[in-house]
Amino acid sequence: MTHIILPKHKIMRPEPIRLGGVFHGQLIRDGKVIDEWETHNLVVNQGLDSILGVYFTGVTPITSWYLAPFTGNYTPVATDTASTIVSNATECTAYTSTTRVAYSGVEGSQQCTNSASPAVFTFNASATIYGAFLTSASTKSSTSGTLFAAAQFSTAKSVASNDQLSLTYTFSAASS
């Protein structure tokens, strides 16, 4: 009879890393903030794969990100991608910028945020905004690039022509 002797190892459970983001929005009409809210987002699989690819397998980093609002009453899911979010969520293009609005994030202390330079959308038509997403393609309605995150706001936001939507996105990472 053969006996196998295994060394005694202390099995360590991995400590979780918490990754997540928050959209902070302000609806501005005639220069006055008429609504303000925060909504936690979903970092989609495509966004998580992007992080892993850049840090562990040599994928080229994405250096430009863009925010876009959507008008569909849609709850984003982990399998949404840049090629599906536009139609799934019905991207809103009724704002004056010719492209999606750039995300100008600054990194510091386990977070990245554009709070110093929020993305501002000035609407040129009435719309109902249900949420927003963060993607790497600048062209409105583009289905190329990488989708990082998306969120449906807790309540829909009715905007009129000349209203502004100011969006801040903060992404945080922490080890517990």
Secondary structure as GFF3:
##gff-version 3
##sequence-region A 1 176
A	DSSP	beta_strand	17	29	.	.	.	ID=ss1
A	DSSP	beta_strand	32	40	.	.	.	ID=ss2
A	DSSP	beta_strand	42	43	.	.	.	ID=ss3
A	DSSP	alpha_helix	45	56	.	.	.	ID=ss4
A	DSSP	beta_strand	65	70	.	.	.	ID=ss5
A	DSSP	alpha_helix	82	89	.	.	.	ID=ss6
A	DSSP	beta_strand	101	103	.	.	.	ID=ss7
A	DSSP	beta_strand	106	108	.	.	.	ID=ss8
A	DSSP	beta_strand	111	113	.	.	.	ID=ss9
A	DSSP	beta_strand	119	122	.	.	.	ID=ss10
A	DSSP	beta_strand	127	135	.	.	.	ID=ss11
A	DSSP	beta_strand	147	159	.	.	.	ID=ss12
A	DSSP	beta_strand	164	175	.	.	.	ID=ss13
###
